[in-house]
């Protein structure tokens, strides 16, 4: 496997899928069309609240089964608003046999080896051929921000793109994504955003020149210039395919919580959050992560409305938990 992978980082609904899918189809890249969740499947302790797990002491077979189960899931379950839809893309039986074959041929067992055979097997499952060492891998998982330094240790030549989004707007999108059964509990959302920002600060200091921070608003407003900057940072050749997000060569319609489909990069909804955000949500951002607003030049926003008004579809249990979280745990 090529030892110069590209990792895309960022919280839920920050533009990570859009960013990943602009690279799909580039002749020098293998863009993994789903979130691979390396460290989740390896059993690591994950603090990112929306996808958190305790440390699991998994044996090798359990790790391999996790990989297989995730590909089975990706082959049958719609991606919807969370990620790209890859139903029917995967040869699951080929994935199982190839994964076992590569595992049997390992001379040593390590996280690096498991990640490499997982990636190589995904490629084989999609294309029925071996992944060339000349092809660089692009991967994005929302829970990998806290593992960026470890990924850099595993792949010293790796490069990272961390996309950030106005926290007010980002919060509205995550809330809508999580509100299938009513207004959600906000603690995991706020703590996940804070986790991402915390590790962003750690990562950029340690990884330094191989860590590129991209503002979503700049990306969708000035995509041509930002794509040129990204291509230069990654040492890639510019190709026309970069200006049309695709998944496995098929035009990607997006995973917006508005259900609006698009055929290219668009800035149409940048200010929409102002009419959709609740005073309570503004208060959460301003109390927990106001420092991030200042650090990255986002305008401090405030409404004087009563934060103790019940939000739409917020049941009484959720209301009490959310207000207690705001009052005592922020």
C-alpha positions as protocol buffer text, in pm:
chain_id: "A"
residue {
  index: 1
  type: UNK
  ca { x: 0 y: 0 z: 0 }
}
residue {
  index: 2
  type: UNK
  ca { x: 115 y: 354 z: -78 }
}
residue {
  index: 3
  type: UNK
  ca { x: 259 y: 518 z: 234 }
}
residue {
  index: 4
  type: UNK
  ca { x: 136 y: 873 z: 161 }
}
residue {
  index: 5
  type: UNK
  ca { x: -235 y: 856 z: 245 }
}
residue {
  index: 6
  type: UNK
  ca { x: -465 y: 1157 z: 282 }
}
residue {
  index: 7
  type: UNK
  ca { x: -695 y: 1178 z: 583 }
}
residue {
  index: 8
  type: UNK
  ca { x: -997 y: 1407 z: 594 }
}
residue {
  index: 9
  type: UNK
  ca { x: -1109 y: 1514 z: 942 }
}
residue {
  index: 10
  type: UNK
  ca { x: -1394 y: 1716 z: 1090 }
}
residue {
  index: 11
  type: UNK
  ca { x: -1711 y: 1674 z: 1297 }
}
residue {
  index: 12
  type: UNK
  ca { x: -2042 y: 1543 z: 1168 }
}
residue {
  index: 13
  type: UNK
  ca { x: -2211 y: 1762 z: 906 }
}
residue {
  index: 14
  type: UNK
  ca { x: -1912 y: 1992 z: 858 }
}
residue {
  index: 15
  type: UNK
  ca { x: -1852 y: 1913 z: 490 }
}
residue {
  index: 16
  type: UNK
  ca { x: -1627 y: 1607 z: 524 }
}
residue {
  index: 17
  type: UNK
  ca { x: -1826 y: 1397 z: 274 }
}
residue {
  index: 18
  type: UNK
  ca { x: -1831 y: 1679 z: 19 }
}
residue {
  index: 19
  type: UNK
  ca { x: -1457 y: 1724 z: 57 }
}
residue {
  index: 20
  type: UNK
  ca { x: -1388 y: 1353 z: 24 }
}
residue {
  index: 21
  type: UNK
  ca { x: -1609 y: 1318 z: -282 }
}
residue {
  index: 22
  type: UNK
  ca { x: -1436 y: 1592 z: -481 }
}
residue {
  index: 23
  type: UNK
  ca { x: -1131 y: 1363 z: -486 }
}
residue {
  index: 24
  type: UNK
  ca { x: -1329 y: 1063 z: -610 }
}
residue {
  index: 25
  type: UNK
  ca { x: -1224 y: 973 z: -962 }
}
residue {
  index: 26
  type: UNK
  ca { x: -884 y: 1143 z: -950 }
}
residue {
  index: 27
  type: UNK
  ca { x: -647 y: 920 z: -1143 }
}
residue {
  index: 28
  type: UNK
  ca { x: -383 y: 908 z: -868 }
}
residue {
  index: 29
  type: UNK
  ca { x: -619 y: 834 z: -577 }
}
residue {
  index: 30
  type: UNK
  ca { x: -827 y: 559 z: -423 }
}
residue {
  index: 31
  type: UNK
  ca { x: -1103 y: 738 z: -235 }
}
residue {
  index: 32
  type: UNK
  ca { x: -1265 y: 506 z: 18 }
}
residue {
  index: 33
  type: UNK
  ca { x: -1637 y: 581 z: -39 }
}
residue {
  index: 34
  type: UNK
  ca { x: -1740 y: 519 z: 322 }
}
residue {
  index: 35
  type: UNK
  ca { x: -1611 y: 607 z: 665 }
}
residue {
  index: 36
  type: UNK
  ca { x: -1371 y: 323 z: 747 }
}
residue {
  index: 37
  type: UNK
  ca { x: -1361 y: 380 z: 1127 }
}
residue {
  index: 38
  type: UNK
  ca { x: -1023 y: 208 z: 1165 }
}
residue {
  index: 39
  type: UNK
  ca { x: -988 y: 257 z: 1537 }
}
residue {
  index: 40
  type: UNK
  ca { x: -1346 y: 173 z: 1624 }
}
residue {
  index: 41
  type: UNK
  ca { x: -1310 y: -165 z: 1454 }
}
residue {
  index: 42
  type: UNK
  ca { x: -974 y: -222 z: 1624 }
}
residue {
  index: 43
  type: UNK
  ca { x: -1142 y: -171 z: 1960 }
}
residue {
  index: 44
  type: UNK
  ca { x: -980 y: 156 z: 2067 }
}
residue {
  index: 45
  type: UNK
  ca { x: -1128 y: 386 z: 2328 }
}
residue {
  index: 46
  type: UNK
  ca { x: -1311 y: 663 z: 2139 }
}
residue {
  index: 47
  type: UNK
  ca { x: -1408 y: 984 z: 2318 }
}
residue {
  index: 48
  type: UNK
  ca { x: -1598 y: 1145 z: 2028 }
}
residue {
  index: 49
  type: UNK
  ca { x: -1939 y: 1126 z: 2190 }
}
residue {
  index: 50
  type: UNK
  ca { x: -2164 y: 1056 z: 1890 }
}
residue {
  index: 51
  type: UNK
  ca { x: -1953 y: 748 z: 1809 }
}
residue {
  index: 52
  type: UNK
  ca { x: -1796 y: 682 z: 2148 }
}
residue {
  index: 53
  type: UNK
  ca { x: -1689 y: 343 z: 2277 }
}
residue {
  index: 54
  type: UNK
  ca { x: -1491 y: 209 z: 2569 }
}
residue {
  index: 55
  type: UNK
  ca { x: -1159 y: 34 z: 2517 }
}
residue {
  index: 56
  type: UNK
  ca { x: -1223 y: -321 z: 2389 }
}
residue {
  index: 57
  type: UNK
  ca { x: -964 y: -595 z: 2413 }
}
residue {
  index: 58
  type: UNK
  ca { x: -1042 y: -761 z: 2082 }
}
residue {
  index: 59
  type: UNK
  ca { x: -869 y: -1066 z: 1944 }
}
residue {
  index: 60
  type: UNK
  ca { x: -768 y: -1085 z: 1578 }
}
residue {
  index: 61
  type: UNK
  ca { x: -1079 y: -1270 z: 1466 }
}
residue {
  index: 62
  type: UNK
  ca { x: -1305 y: -1013 z: 1633 }
}
residue {
  index: 63
  type: UNK
  ca { x: -1124 y: -733 z: 1449 }
}
residue {
  index: 64
  type: UNK
  ca { x: -1156 y: -912 z: 1115 }
}
residue {
  index: 65
  type: UNK
  ca { x: -1525 y: -975 z: 1182 }
}
residue {
  index: 66
  type: UNK
  ca { x: -1573 y: -604 z: 1257 }
}
residue {
  index: 67
  type: UNK
  ca { x: -1428 y: -518 z: 916 }
}
residue {
  index: 68
  type: UNK
  ca { x: -1653 y: -771 z: 742 }
}
residue {
  index: 69
  type: UNK
  ca { x: -1966 y: -660 z: 928 }
}
residue {
  index: 70
  type: UNK
  ca { x: -1903 y: -297 z: 836 }
}
residue {
  index: 71
  type: UNK
  ca { x: -1871 y: -379 z: 467 }
}
residue {
  index: 72
  type: UNK
  ca { x: -2187 y: -592 z: 483 }
}
residue {
  index: 73
  type: UNK
  ca { x: -2364 y: -297 z: 644 }
}
residue {
  index: 74
  type: UNK
  ca { x: -2234 y: -54 z: 382 }
}
residue {
  index: 75
  type: UNK
  ca { x: -2352 y: -287 z: 108 }
}
residue {
  index: 76
  type: UNK
  ca { x: -2711 y: -305 z: 234 }
}
residue {
  index: 77
  type: UNK
  ca { x: -2797 y: 5 z: 441 }
}
residue {
  index: 78
  type: UNK
  ca { x: -2868 y: 345 z: 276 }
}
residue {
  index: 79
  type: UNK
  ca { x: -2606 y: 610 z: 347 }
}
residue {
  index: 80
  type: UNK
  ca { x: -2872 y: 880 z: 360 }
}
residue {
  index: 81
  type: UNK
  ca { x: -2779 y: 1198 z: 545 }
}
residue {
  index: 82
  type: UNK
  ca { x: -2481 y: 1044 z: 722 }
}
residue {
  index: 83
  type: UNK
  ca { x: -2255 y: 941 z: 434 }
}
residue {
  index: 84
  type: UNK
  ca { x: -2248 y: 816 z: 77 }
}
residue {
  index: 85
  type: UNK
  ca { x: -2484 y: 540 z: -27 }
}
residue {
  index: 86
  type: UNK
  ca { x: -2276 y: 240 z: -137 }
}
residue {
  index: 87
  type: UNK
  ca { x: -2545 y: -28 z: -148 }
}
residue {
  index: 88
  type: UNK
  ca { x: -2454 y: -295 z: -401 }
}
residue {
  index: 89
  type: UNK
  ca { x: -2103 y: -158 z: -457 }
}
residue {
  index: 90
  type: UNK
  ca { x: -1919 y: -422 z: -255 }
}
residue {
  index: 91
  type: UNK
  ca { x: -1837 y: -784 z: -334 }
}
residue {
  index: 92
  type: UNK
  ca { x: -1879 y: -902 z: 23 }
}
residue {
  index: 93
  type: UNK
  ca { x: -1767 y: -1261 z: -34 }
}
residue {
  index: 94
  type: UNK
  ca { x: -1454 y: -1143 z: -211 }
}
residue {
  index: 95
  type: UNK
  ca { x: -1392 y: -903 z: 78 }
}
residue {
  index: 96
  type: UNK
  ca { x: -1414 y: -1188 z: 330 }
}
residue {
  index: 97
  type: UNK
  ca { x: -1184 y: -1425 z: 143 }
}
residue {
  index: 98
  type: UNK
  ca { x: -928 y: -1159 z: 49 }
}
residue {
  index: 99
  type: UNK
  ca { x: -917 y: -1020 z: 403 }
}
residue {
  index: 100
  type: UNK
  ca { x: -850 y: -1367 z: 545 }
}
residue {
  index: 101
  type: UNK
  ca { x: -585 y: -1436 z: 281 }
}
residue {
  index: 102
  type: UNK
  ca { x: -397 y: -1114 z: 353 }
}
residue {
  index: 103
  type: UNK
  ca { x: -423 y: -1173 z: 727 }
}
residue {
  index: 104
  type: UNK
  ca { x: -281 y: -1525 z: 690 }
}
residue {
  index: 105
  type: UNK
  ca { x: 17 y: -1380 z: 502 }
}
residue {
  index: 106
  type: UNK
  ca { x: 106 y: -1124 z: 769 }
}
residue {
  index: 107
  type: UNK
  ca { x: 448 y: -1171 z: 923 }
}
residue {
  index: 108
  type: UNK
  ca { x: 369 y: -936 z: 1213 }
}
residue {
  index: 109
  type: UNK
  ca { x: 45 y: -815 z: 1371 }
}
residue {
  index: 110
  type: UNK
  ca { x: -4 y: -444 z: 1442 }
}
residue {
  index: 111
  type: UNK
  ca { x: -261 y: -168 z: 1404 }
}
residue {
  index: 112
  type: UNK
  ca { x: -76 y: -54 z: 1092 }
}
residue {
  index: 113
  type: UNK
  ca { x: -96 y: -399 z: 935 }
}
residue {
  index: 114
  type: UNK
  ca { x: -465 y: -432 z: 1013 }
}
residue {
  index: 115
  type: UNK
  ca { x: -539 y: -90 z: 862 }
}
residue {
  index: 116
  type: UNK
  ca { x: -340 y: -172 z: 549 }
}
residue {
  index: 117
  type: UNK
  ca { x: -506 y: -508 z: 481 }
}
residue {
  index: 118
  type: UNK
  ca { x: -847 y: -352 z: 551 }
}
residue {
  index: 119
  type: UNK
  ca { x: -782 y: -82 z: 289 }
}
residue {
  index: 120
  type: UNK
  ca { x: -635 y: -322 z: 36 }
}
residue {
  index: 121
  type: UNK
  ca { x: -931 y: -556 z: 77 }
}
residue {
  index: 122
  type: UNK
  ca { x: -1182 y: -275 z: 32 }
}
residue {
  index: 123
  type: UNK
  ca { x: -1015 y: -186 z: -297 }
}
residue {
  index: 124
  type: UNK
  ca { x: -1018 y: -550 z: -411 }
}
residue {
  index: 125
  type: UNK
  ca { x: -1387 y: -580 z: -317 }
}
residue {
  index: 126
  type: UNK
  ca { x: -1476 y: -272 z: -523 }
}
residue {
  index: 127
  type: UNK
  ca { x: -1255 y: -323 z: -829 }
}
residue {
  index: 128
  type: UNK
  ca { x: -1162 y: -695 z: -829 }
}
residue {
  index: 129
  type: UNK
  ca { x: -794 y: -612 z: -858 }
}
residue {
  index: 130
  type: UNK
  ca { x: -496 y: -534 z: -638 }
}
residue {
  index: 131
  type: UNK
  ca { x: -441 y: -182 z: -508 }
}
residue {
  index: 132
  type: UNK
  ca { x: -134 y: -37 z: -678 }
}
residue {
  index: 133
  type: UNK
  ca { x: 143 y: 111 z: -465 }
}
residue {
  index: 134
  type: UNK
  ca { x: 132 y: 414 z: -696 }
}
residue {
  index: 135
  type: UNK
  ca { x: -221 y: 503 z: -588 }
}
residue {
  index: 136
  type: UNK
  ca { x: -266 y: 715 z: -276 }
}
residue {
  index: 137
  type: UNK
  ca { x: -554 y: 647 z: -40 }
}
residue {
  index: 138
  type: UNK
  ca { x: -807 y: 910 z: 73 }
}
residue {
  index: 139
  type: UNK
  ca { x: -1010 y: 831 z: 387 }
}
residue {
  index: 140
  type: UNK
  ca { x: -1244 y: 1029 z: 609 }
}
residue {
  index: 141
  type: UNK
  ca { x: -1401 y: 933 z: 940 }
}
residue {
  index: 142
  type: UNK
  ca { x: -1551 y: 1178 z: 1187 }
}
residue {
  index: 143
  type: UNK
  ca { x: -1396 y: 992 z: 1481 }
}
residue {
  index: 144
  type: UNK
  ca { x: -1040 y: 1000 z: 1347 }
}
residue {
  index: 145
  type: UNK
  ca { x: -956 y: 1354 z: 1457 }
}
residue {
  index: 146
  type: UNK
  ca { x: -850 y: 1224 z: 1798 }
}
residue {
  index: 147
  type: UNK
  ca { x: -627 y: 966 z: 1626 }
}
residue {
  index: 148
  type: UNK
  ca { x: -452 y: 1197 z: 1378 }
}
residue {
  index: 149
  type: UNK
  ca { x: -123 y: 1198 z: 1566 }
}
residue {
  index: 150
  type: UNK
  ca { x: -132 y: 819 z: 1583 }
}
residue {
  index: 151
  type: UNK
  ca { x: -209 y: 800 z: 1211 }
}
residue {
  index: 152
  type: UNK
  ca { x: 88 y: 1028 z: 1147 }
}
residue {
  index: 153
  type: UNK
  ca { x: 306 y: 791 z: 1347 }
}
residue {
  index: 154
  type: UNK
  ca { x: 176 y: 493 z: 1148 }
}
residue {
  index: 155
  type: UNK
  ca { x: 208 y: 677 z: 815 }
}
residue {
  index: 156
  type: UNK
  ca { x: 483 y: 941 z: 853 }
}
residue {
  index: 157
  type: UNK
  ca { x: 421 y: 1073 z: 499 }
}
residue {
  index: 158
  type: UNK
  ca { x: 45 y: 1119 z: 552 }
}
residue {
  index: 159
  type: UNK
  ca { x: -126 y: 1451 z: 498 }
}
residue {
  index: 160
  type: UNK
  ca { x: -438 y: 1575 z: 674 }
}
residue {
  index: 161
  type: UNK
  ca { x: -719 y: 1811 z: 578 }
}
residue {
  index: 162
  type: UNK
  ca { x: -936 y: 1925 z: 867 }
}
residue {
  index: 163
  type: UNK
  ca { x: -1256 y: 2098 z: 758 }
}
residue {
  index: 164
  type: UNK
  ca { x: -1433 y: 2326 z: 1005 }
}
residue {
  index: 165
  type: UNK
  ca { x: -1769 y: 2500 z: 982 }
}
residue {
  index: 166
  type: UNK
  ca { x: -1938 y: 2786 z: 1164 }
}
residue {
  index: 167
  type: UNK
  ca { x: -2037 y: 2611 z: 1492 }
}
residue {
  index: 168
  type: UNK
  ca { x: -2386 y: 2761 z: 1492 }
}
residue {
  index: 169
  type: UNK
  ca { x: -2452 y: 2630 z: 1142 }
}
residue {
  index: 170
  type: UNK
  ca { x: -2280 y: 2300 z: 1219 }
}
residue {
  index: 171
  type: UNK
  ca { x: -2493 y: 2251 z: 1530 }
}
residue {
  index: 172
  type: UNK
  ca { x: -2817 y: 2307 z: 1337 }
}
residue {
  index: 173
  type: UNK
  ca { x: -2715 y: 2049 z: 1077 }
}
residue {
  index: 174
  type: UNK
  ca { x: -2618 y: 1788 z: 1337 }
}
residue {
  index: 175
  type: UNK
  ca { x: -2940 y: 1849 z: 1531 }
}
residue {
  index: 176
  type: UNK
  ca { x: -3148 y: 1798 z: 1216 }
}
residue {
  index: 177
  type: UNK
  ca { x: -2946 y: 1486 z: 1135 }
}
residue {
  index: 178
  type: UNK
  ca { x: -3013 y: 1347 z: 1485 }
}
residue {
  index: 179
  type: UNK
  ca { x: -3380 y: 1446 z: 1511 }
}
residue {
  index: 180
  type: UNK
  ca { x: -3553 y: 1158 z: 1335 }
}
residue {
  index: 181
  type: UNK
  ca { x: -3752 y: 1078 z: 1651 }
}
residue {
  index: 182
  type: UNK
  ca { x: -3786 y: 1431 z: 1782 }
}
residue {
  index: 183
  type: UNK
  ca { x: -3560 y: 1699 z: 1921 }
}
residue {
  index: 184
  type: UNK
  ca { x: -3238 y: 1527 z: 2036 }
}
residue {
  index: 185
  type: UNK
  ca { x: -3039 y: 1527 z: 2357 }
}
residue {
  index: 186
  type: UNK
  ca { x: -2777 y: 1795 z: 2298 }
}
residue {
  index: 187
  type: UNK
  ca { x: -2502 y: 1676 z: 2529 }
}
residue {
  index: 188
  type: UNK
  ca { x: -2346 y: 1426 z: 2285 }
}
residue {
  index: 189
  type: UNK
  ca { x: -2364 y: 1679 z: 2001 }
}
residue {
  index: 190
  type: UNK
  ca { x: -2193 y: 1961 z: 2190 }
}
residue {
  index: 191
  type: UNK
  ca { x: -1935 y: 1730 z: 2346 }
}
residue {
  index: 192
  type: UNK
  ca { x: -1854 y: 1580 z: 2004 }
}
residue {
  index: 193
  type: UNK
  ca { x: -1801 y: 1923 z: 1853 }
}
residue {
  index: 194
  type: UNK
  ca { x: -1584 y: 2025 z: 2147 }
}
residue {
  index: 195
  type: UNK
  ca { x: -1382 y: 1701 z: 2117 }
}
residue {
  index: 196
  type: UNK
  ca { x: -1315 y: 1776 z: 1751 }
}
residue {
  index: 197
  type: UNK
  ca { x: -1201 y: 2132 z: 1821 }
}
residue {
  index: 198
  type: UNK
  ca { x: -982 y: 2017 z: 2112 }
}
residue {
  index: 199
  type: UNK
  ca { x: -793 y: 1765 z: 1899 }
}
residue {
  index: 200
  type: UNK
  ca { x: -773 y: 2011 z: 1612 }
}
residue {
  index: 201
  type: UNK
  ca { x: -558 y: 2234 z: 1832 }
}
residue {
  index: 202
  type: UNK
  ca { x: -338 y: 1941 z: 1940 }
}
residue {
  index: 203
  type: UNK
  ca { x: -300 y: 1804 z: 1589 }
}
residue {
  index: 204
  type: UNK
  ca { x: -207 y: 2125 z: 1411 }
}
residue {
  index: 205
  type: UNK
  ca { x: 71 y: 2190 z: 1664 }
}
residue {
  index: 206
  type: UNK
  ca { x: 224 y: 1842 z: 1633 }
}
residue {
  index: 207
  type: UNK
  ca { x: 164 y: 1761 z: 1265 }
}
residue {
  index: 208
  type: UNK
  ca { x: 231 y: 2119 z: 1156 }
}
residue {
  index: 209
  type: UNK
  ca { x: 295 y: 2164 z: 781 }
}
residue {
  index: 210
  type: UNK
  ca { x: 116 y: 1841 z: 688 }
}
residue {
  index: 211
  type: UNK
  ca { x: -208 y: 1960 z: 853 }
}
residue {
  index: 212
  type: UNK
  ca { x: -431 y: 2185 z: 642 }
}
residue {
  index: 213
  type: UNK
  ca { x: -728 y: 2361 z: 806 }
}
residue {
  index: 214
  type: UNK
  ca { x: -1010 y: 2443 z: 564 }
}
residue {
  index: 215
  type: UNK
  ca { x: -1313 y: 2656 z: 647 }
}
residue {
  index: 216
  type: UNK
  ca { x: -1627 y: 2512 z: 491 }
}
residue {
  index: 217
  type: UNK
  ca { x: -1758 y: 2860 z: 413 }
}
residue {
  index: 218
  type: UNK
  ca { x: -1444 y: 2946 z: 216 }
}
residue {
  index: 219
  type: UNK
  ca { x: -1453 y: 2613 z: 36 }
}
residue {
  index: 220
  type: UNK
  ca { x: -1809 y: 2646 z: -97 }
}
residue {
  index: 221
  type: UNK
  ca { x: -1779 y: 3020 z: -170 }
}
residue {
  index: 222
  type: UNK
  ca { x: -1445 y: 3005 z: -353 }
}
residue {
  index: 223
  type: UNK
  ca { x: -1418 y: 2640 z: -454 }
}
residue {
  index: 224
  type: UNK
  ca { x: -1194 y: 2692 z: -757 }
}
residue {
  index: 225
  type: UNK
  ca { x: -917 y: 2860 z: -562 }
}
residue {
  index: 226
  type: UNK
  ca { x: -955 y: 2634 z: -260 }
}
residue {
  index: 227
  type: UNK
  ca { x: -931 y: 2322 z: -474 }
}
residue {
  index: 228
  type: UNK
  ca { x: -611 y: 2460 z: -628 }
}
residue {
  index: 229
  type: UNK
  ca { x: -471 y: 2518 z: -279 }
}
residue {
  index: 230
  type: UNK
  ca { x: -565 y: 2165 z: -173 }
}
residue {
  index: 231
  type: UNK
  ca { x: -410 y: 2012 z: -484 }
}
residue {
  index: 232
  type: UNK
  ca { x: -88 y: 2203 z: -419 }
}
residue {
  index: 233
  type: UNK
  ca { x: -84 y: 2101 z: -53 }
}
residue {
  index: 234
  type: UNK
  ca { x: -135 y: 1735 z: -147 }
}
residue {
  index: 235
  type: UNK
  ca { x: 113 y: 1741 z: -437 }
}
residue {
  index: 236
  type: UNK
  ca { x: -150 y: 1628 z: -686 }
}
residue {
  index: 237
  type: UNK
  ca { x: -217 y: 1716 z: -1047 }
}
residue {
  index: 238
  type: UNK
  ca { x: -526 y: 1926 z: -1112 }
}
residue {
  index: 239
  type: UNK
  ca { x: -803 y: 1732 z: -1291 }
}
residue {
  index: 240
  type: UNK
  ca { x: -1148 y: 1843 z: -1407 }
}
residue {
  index: 241
  type: UNK
  ca { x: -1316 y: 1568 z: -1201 }
}
residue {
  index: 242
  type: UNK
  ca { x: -1224 y: 1761 z: -885 }
}
residue {
  index: 243
  type: UNK
  ca { x: -1496 y: 2017 z: -951 }
}
residue {
  index: 244
  type: UNK
  ca { x: -1782 y: 1763 z: -947 }
}
residue {
  index: 245
  type: UNK
  ca { x: -1829 y: 1554 z: -631 }
}
residue {
  index: 246
  type: UNK
  ca { x: -1882 y: 1188 z: -719 }
}
residue {
  index: 247
  type: UNK
  ca { x: -1901 y: 848 z: -548 }
}
residue {
  index: 248
  type: UNK
  ca { x: -1739 y: 566 z: -743 }
}
residue {
  index: 249
  type: UNK
  ca { x: -1765 y: 780 z: -1054 }
}
residue {
  index: 250
  type: UNK
  ca { x: -2137 y: 854 z: -1011 }
}
residue {
  index: 251
  type: UNK
  ca { x: -2248 y: 1211 z: -943 }
}
residue {
  index: 252
  type: UNK
  ca { x: -2302 y: 1262 z: -569 }
}
residue {
  index: 253
  type: UNK
  ca { x: -2629 y: 1432 z: -484 }
}
residue {
  index: 254
  type: UNK
  ca { x: -2515 y: 1532 z: -137 }
}
residue {
  index: 255
  type: UNK
  ca { x: -2619 y: 1434 z: 215 }
}
residue {
  index: 256
  type: UNK
  ca { x: -2773 y: 1761 z: 323 }
}
residue {
  index: 257
  type: UNK
  ca { x: -3023 y: 1755 z: 609 }
}
residue {
  index: 258
  type: UNK
  ca { x: -3245 y: 1972 z: 390 }
}
residue {
  index: 259
  type: UNK
  ca { x: -3279 y: 1679 z: 144 }
}
residue {
  index: 260
  type: UNK
  ca { x: -3188 y: 1921 z: -134 }
}
residue {
  index: 261
  type: UNK
  ca { x: -2990 y: 1752 z: -409 }
}
residue {
  index: 262
  type: UNK
  ca { x: -2708 y: 1930 z: -587 }
}
residue {
  index: 263
  type: UNK
  ca { x: -2486 y: 1869 z: -887 }
}
residue {
  index: 264
  type: UNK
  ca { x: -2186 y: 2068 z: -772 }
}
residue {
  index: 265
  type: UNK
  ca { x: -2037 y: 2270 z: -490 }
}
residue {
  index: 266
  type: UNK
  ca { x: -2286 y: 2531 z: -374 }
}
residue {
  index: 267
  type: UNK
  ca { x: -2292 y: 2814 z: -119 }
}
residue {
  index: 268
  type: UNK
  ca { x: -2671 y: 2861 z: -143 }
}
residue {
  index: 269
  type: UNK
  ca { x: -2748 y: 2762 z: 217 }
}
residue {
  index: 270
  type: UNK
  ca { x: -2463 y: 2929 z: 403 }
}
residue {
  index: 271
  type: UNK
  ca { x: -2683 y: 3169 z: 599 }
}
residue {
  index: 272
  type: UNK
  ca { x: -2988 y: 2945 z: 633 }
}
residue {
  index: 273
  type: UNK
  ca { x: -2897 y: 2844 z: 990 }
}
residue {
  index: 274
  type: UNK
  ca { x: -2989 y: 3190 z: 1121 }
}
residue {
  index: 275
  type: UNK
  ca { x: -3357 y: 3121 z: 1060 }
}
residue {
  index: 276
  type: UNK
  ca { x: -3335 y: 2764 z: 1193 }
}
residue {
  index: 277
  type: UNK
  ca { x: -3133 y: 2792 z: 1512 }
}
residue {
  index: 278
  type: UNK
  ca { x: -3300 y: 2805 z: 1855 }
}
residue {
  index: 279
  type: UNK
  ca { x: -3194 y: 3050 z: 2129 }
}
residue {
  index: 280
  type: UNK
  ca { x: -3105 y: 2750 z: 2348 }
}
residue {
  index: 281
  type: UNK
  ca { x: -2862 y: 2625 z: 2083 }
}
residue {
  index: 282
  type: UNK
  ca { x: -2700 y: 2965 z: 2051 }
}
residue {
  index: 283
  type: UNK
  ca { x: -2654 y: 2967 z: 2430 }
}
residue {
  index: 284
  type: UNK
  ca { x: -2489 y: 2624 z: 2421 }
}
residue {
  index: 285
  type: UNK
  ca { x: -2234 y: 2735 z: 2161 }
}
residue {
  index: 286
  type: UNK
  ca { x: -2165 y: 3064 z: 2337 }
}
residue {
  index: 287
  type: UNK
  ca { x: -2110 y: 2896 z: 2673 }
}
residue {
  index: 288
  type: UNK
  ca { x: -1905 y: 2593 z: 2561 }
}
residue {
  index: 289
  type: UNK
  ca { x: -1703 y: 2687 z: 2254 }
}
residue {
  index: 290
  type: UNK
  ca { x: -1696 y: 3066 z: 2228 }
}
residue {
  index: 291
  type: UNK
  ca { x: -1315 y: 3044 z: 2224 }
}
residue {
  index: 292
  type: UNK
  ca { x: -1334 y: 2853 z: 1895 }
}
residue {
  index: 293
  type: UNK
  ca { x: -1546 y: 3126 z: 1740 }
}
residue {
  index: 294
  type: UNK
  ca { x: -1282 y: 3384 z: 1822 }
}
residue {
  index: 295
  type: UNK
  ca { x: -988 y: 3166 z: 1716 }
}
residue {
  index: 296
  type: UNK
  ca { x: -1126 y: 3102 z: 1367 }
}
residue {
  index: 297
  type: UNK
  ca { x: -1295 y: 3432 z: 1297 }
}
residue {
  index: 298
  type: UNK
  ca { x: -1660 y: 3333 z: 1331 }
}
residue {
  index: 299
  type: UNK
  ca { x: -1893 y: 3610 z: 1443 }
}
residue {
  index: 300
  type: UNK
  ca { x: -2031 y: 3579 z: 1795 }
}
residue {
  index: 301
  type: UNK
  ca { x: -2408 y: 3548 z: 1757 }
}
residue {
  index: 302
  type: UNK
  ca { x: -2669 y: 3617 z: 2022 }
}
residue {
  index: 303
  type: UNK
  ca { x: -3045 y: 3625 z: 2057 }
}
residue {
  index: 304
  type: UNK
  ca { x: -3212 y: 3761 z: 2367 }
}
residue {
  index: 305
  type: UNK
  ca { x: -3503 y: 3515 z: 2353 }
}
residue {
  index: 306
  type: UNK
  ca { x: -3570 y: 3290 z: 2651 }
}
residue {
  index: 307
  type: UNK
  ca { x: -3354 y: 2976 z: 2632 }
}
residue {
  index: 308
  type: UNK
  ca { x: -3596 y: 2795 z: 2863 }
}
residue {
  index: 309
  type: UNK
  ca { x: -3870 y: 2790 z: 2601 }
}
residue {
  index: 310
  type: UNK
  ca { x: -3930 y: 2434 z: 2480 }
}
residue {
  index: 311
  type: UNK
  ca { x: -3796 y: 2370 z: 2132 }
}
residue {
  index: 312
  type: UNK
  ca { x: -4008 y: 2212 z: 1860 }
}
residue {
  index: 313
  type: UNK
  ca { x: -4052 y: 1834 z: 1911 }
}
residue {
  index: 314
  type: UNK
  ca { x: -3857 y: 1843 z: 2239 }
}
residue {
  index: 315
  type: UNK
  ca { x: -4027 y: 1604 z: 2480 }
}
residue {
  index: 316
  type: UNK
  ca { x: -4029 y: 1667 z: 2855 }
}
residue {
  index: 317
  type: UNK
  ca { x: -3753 y: 1416 z: 2935 }
}
residue {
  index: 318
  type: UNK
  ca { x: -3528 y: 1565 z: 2671 }
}
residue {
  index: 319
  type: UNK
  ca { x: -3615 y: 1919 z: 2780 }
}
residue {
  index: 320
  type: UNK
  ca { x: -3514 y: 1853 z: 3141 }
}
residue {
  index: 321
  type: UNK
  ca { x: -3191 y: 1674 z: 3042 }
}
residue {
  index: 322
  type: UNK
  ca { x: -3094 y: 1949 z: 2799 }
}
residue {
  index: 323
  type: UNK
  ca { x: -3153 y: 2235 z: 3045 }
}
residue {
  index: 324
  type: UNK
  ca { x: -2974 y: 2053 z: 3329 }
}
residue {
  index: 325
  type: UNK
  ca { x: -2680 y: 1995 z: 3097 }
}
residue {
  index: 326
  type: UNK
  ca { x: -2670 y: 2365 z: 3012 }
}
residue {
  index: 327
  type: UNK
  ca { x: -2700 y: 2481 z: 3372 }
}
residue {
  index: 328
  type: UNK
  ca { x: -2474 y: 2236 z: 3555 }
}
residue {
  index: 329
  type: UNK
  ca { x: -2243 y: 2054 z: 3315 }
}
residue {
  index: 330
  type: UNK
  ca { x: -2114 y: 2315 z: 3070 }
}
